[in-house]
Each structure stands twice: as structure tokens, then as C-alpha cells.
Amino acid sequence: MVGLSDKKLHFSLFLHLYLGMKKALFSCLFLLSCLTIWSQTSKGNASNKRDTVFLEKLMQSKPAFFKHILAYPDSFQVQIVYTQINRDAKNKPSFKEYSFHLGKQYFYPASTVKMPIAFLALEKLKDLDIKGLDRNTTMVTDSAYSGQTMVYNQPNAIDGRATIENYIKQIFLVSDNDAFNRLYEFVGQETIQEKLTVKGYPEMVIRHRLDVSMTADQNRAGNPIVFYDTASQKIYQQAGTFSKADFPKK
């Protein structure tokens, strides 16, 4: 038996439900609990092919919770992607994906875009591989293009400093939009799309900042950013960028 200590479960849920459909949301949470229990008792399959049948059958077995979602999929607009991560005796991971109601129709992902941006920001720090530059290094965001704003500190952080780590904390603790925007600017729109494609998400699009009104060109423009050490010495300077990412037409 493979326990939770041997697995890491990743859930990507895109739930767009009609206002007041609390039962539908509860049903989806119940489904997650079923999946968690099931994952503890099954080693799954190492195949990379996505299973599009299992989740629907699981919901069909619990009509008290899911019959309305199954009967009116276009009204409830529920999308589920479940990735089971198994590890062998050498701790080598293998993945098995399950999905429900994934199609060509587009669903706006809202704040779920914040998680991959946080991961990509940490990955960029690692790729830069600069001595003294890490997630706790002070980060100063400048402006060089129409609509951009500067950030010299982060009042919501305990130490008041703007850092990659503090921005990530704000994202996961309170879903802070400005924190997302600062990491979006750090990683860069073009790099975000390149990385998502390489990692197997070519259809995922993150093209703009959140909670601010900007043109397409303004969202393509990344702010200049400088990182400083504790002695206020410059460690790394990132010039302003302009994305050439090619997005599918809406």
C-alpha cells in the first residue's frame, strides 16, 4: 500500500458554478476526499495517458452528491484535473492523470494562476544561480513603461521588505493580487508561456496582471527590477522587458 507519506497529491480544480450552488461545491469537495482515500489504496498506473473515464464513474457511484453535475455539465461548468504522483522504491516519481469535462471550451482560471507563477519565480531564482540572490533577498521594482508602478517595500510583510518569499506568502495566505503582479513582472510574460509549454501546459495562458486595467502592450512590458543585499549593495539587476509571446486568439 502506498500511503500519503509516499505521495504528493496535486489538484487543479476549475470550478465555475452558478451563484448559490453550495451543494455543487460541497459535492466537489466530497469528490476530493474520495480521491484521497482511493489514492491511498491504489498504486495507480505509471502511464502518462490521461484517464477521462474514472472520475465520471466515481461520481456516478455517488448520485446523492453528483447527479446534478453529471446531468447538467454545461450549466455547472465543472472541470477537474487530478494528478496522482507515485514513487517507486528509489523515490522516482511517476504520474497518472485523471480528468473530467475537459474540452475545447475556455474557463477563466482566476486566482489559480498564482500558484504556477510562484513556482516559476522560485525556479528562475535557481536558474540565475547568483551568489547572495535567493527568495529572501530585498527586491525593488522600478517602472519604465506606461502604466507600471514602483515598489520599494512591502508593508504587509513582517519585516516590511519586498522579497520573492514575502510575495509568495501573500499569494498563498491572502491571494494577494499585487504580489502576483510582482512575480509576473519578475518572471516575464514571454518566459511564463515558454515554461508552461515546456512543462506540458501549452494551452494554459497567463497574459496579464491582476486587479489593474492595462492594455495588451502594457501587460507585455515587464518592470525593471533590482535585488540588494543586506548592505544595500546591488546583487542583480533585471532590465525592463517586452514580451513577444504568441497567444491564441480568444
DAJOJO-V5129 format. One record per residue. N is the residue number from 1. RES is the residue in one small letter. PSI is psi in whole degrees, 0 to 359 (none if undefined). OMEGA is omega in whole degrees, 0 to 359 (none if undefined). BURIAL is + if it has 24 or more other C-alpha atoms within 12 Angstrom, else -. Layout:
N/RES/PSI/OMEGA/BURIAL
N/RES/PSI/OMEGA/BURIAL
This chain:
1/m/137/179/-
2/v/118/183/-
3/g/177/180/-
4/l/330/180/-
5/s/340/180/-
6/d/1/183/-
7/k/154/166/+
8/k/125/183/-
9/l/132/179/+
10/h/126/180/-
11/f/131/171/+
12/s/108/183/+
13/l/128/175/+
14/f/98/186/+
15/l/113/178/+
16/h/95/188/+
17/l/153/176/+
18/y/147/181/-
19/l/131/178/-
20/g/357/182/-
21/m/63/183/-
22/k/327/181/-
23/k/324/180/-
24/a/318/179/+
25/l/317/178/+
26/f/321/181/-
27/s/319/180/+
28/c/322/176/+
29/l/322/177/-
30/f/321/179/-
31/l/319/178/+
32/l/321/179/+
33/s/322/177/-
34/c/318/180/-
35/l/320/180/+
36/t/316/178/+
37/i/316/181/-
38/w/321/183/-
39/s/335/179/+
40/q/344/184/-
41/t/7/181/-
42/s/136/178/-
43/k/348/177/+
44/g/201/184/+
45/n/138/183/-
46/a/357/182/-
47/s/145/178/-
48/n/353/181/-
49/k/132/183/-
50/r/131/177/-
51/d/118/182/+
52/t/7/185/-
53/v/320/189/-
54/f/311/184/+
55/l/320/179/+
56/e/319/177/+
57/k/321/178/-
58/l/317/179/+
59/m/325/177/+
60/q/333/180/-
61/s/351/179/-
62/k/65/185/-
63/p/333/180/-
64/a/333/182/-
65/f/327/194/+
66/f/1/186/+
67/k/324/181/-
68/h/323/178/+
69/i/319/180/+
70/l/327/182/+
71/a/328/183/-
72/y/63/184/-
73/p/328/181/+
74/d/335/178/-
75/s/315/182/-
76/f/332/178/+
77/q/55/178/+
78/v/127/172/+
79/q/136/178/+
80/i/132/170/+
81/v/123/181/+
82/y/124/179/+
83/t/118/177/+
84/q/129/180/+
85/i/115/179/+
86/n/150/177/+
87/r/137/180/+
88/d/189/184/-
89/a/337/179/-
90/k/13/179/-
91/n/19/177/-
92/k/126/184/-
93/p/149/170/-
94/s/152/189/+
95/f/143/173/+
96/k/124/184/+
97/e/141/176/+
98/y/143/181/+
99/s/159/176/+
100/f/130/173/+
101/h/39/172/+
102/l/130/180/+
103/g/199/182/-
104/k/346/180/-
105/q/145/184/-
106/y/134/174/-
107/f/129/179/+
108/y/122/187/-
109/p/350/179/-
110/a/225/189/-
111/s/356/177/+
112/t/342/179/+
113/v/344/184/+
114/k/327/182/+
115/m/308/179/+
116/p/328/178/+
117/i/321/177/+
118/a/316/180/+
119/f/318/182/+
120/l/327/177/+
121/a/317/178/+
122/l/321/179/+
123/e/320/179/-
124/k/319/177/+
125/l/316/180/+
126/k/318/181/-
127/d/325/179/-
128/l/322/174/-
129/d/53/180/-
130/i/129/181/-
131/k/129/179/-
132/g/350/179/-
133/l/113/178/+
134/d/189/186/+
135/r/345/180/+
136/n/3/180/+
137/t/137/180/+
138/t/132/186/+
139/m/124/179/+
140/v/122/181/+
141/t/125/180/+
142/d/185/177/+
143/s/145/181/+
144/a/7/183/-
145/y/154/181/-
146/s/130/177/-
147/g/347/181/-
148/q/152/178/+
149/t/155/181/+
150/m/151/176/+
151/v/122/179/+
152/y/340/178/-
153/n/176/180/-
154/q/91/185/+
155/p/331/182/-
156/n/346/179/-
157/a/152/182/-
158/i/318/181/-
159/d/0/177/-
160/g/4/183/-
161/r/146/172/+
162/a/117/178/+
163/t/163/176/+
164/i/317/181/+
165/e/315/180/+
166/n/324/176/+
167/y/319/179/+
168/i/320/177/+
169/k/316/180/+
170/q/325/179/+
171/i/311/186/+
172/f/338/179/-
173/l/316/185/-
174/v/11/179/-
175/s/49/185/-
176/d/124/183/+
177/n/320/181/+
178/d/324/177/+
179/a/319/175/+
180/f/314/183/+
181/n/322/182/+
182/r/324/177/+
183/l/326/174/+
184/y/317/180/+
185/e/324/180/+
186/f/312/181/+
187/v/316/179/+
188/g/136/185/+
189/q/315/183/+
190/e/316/179/+
191/t/322/179/+
192/i/311/182/+
193/q/322/178/+
194/e/315/182/+
195/k/318/180/+
196/l/320/179/+
197/t/314/180/-
198/v/325/183/-
199/k/4/174/-
200/g/17/179/-
201/y/60/183/-
202/p/337/182/-
203/e/354/179/-
204/m/130/183/+
205/v/123/173/+
206/i/101/191/+
207/r/355/185/+
208/h/161/173/+
209/r/170/181/+
210/l/146/171/+
211/d/16/174/-
212/v/144/181/-
213/s/115/182/-
214/m/154/175/-
215/t/170/178/-
216/a/318/180/-
217/d/322/178/-
218/q/324/178/+
219/n/340/175/+
220/r/336/184/+
221/a/126/178/+
222/g/142/182/+
223/n/151/167/+
224/p/142/182/+
225/i/140/178/+
226/v/138/176/+
227/f/137/182/+
228/y/149/175/+
229/d/185/184/-
230/t/345/177/-
231/a/15/180/-
232/s/24/176/-
233/q/138/182/-
234/k/128/179/-
235/i/317/183/+
236/y/136/179/+
237/q/127/179/-
238/q/119/181/+
239/a/162/175/-
240/g/148/183/+
241/t/163/173/+
242/f/117/187/-
243/s/140/173/+
244/k/20/182/-
245/a/140/180/+
246/d/113/183/-
247/f/148/175/-
248/p/148/179/-
249/k/142/180/-
250/k/none/none/-
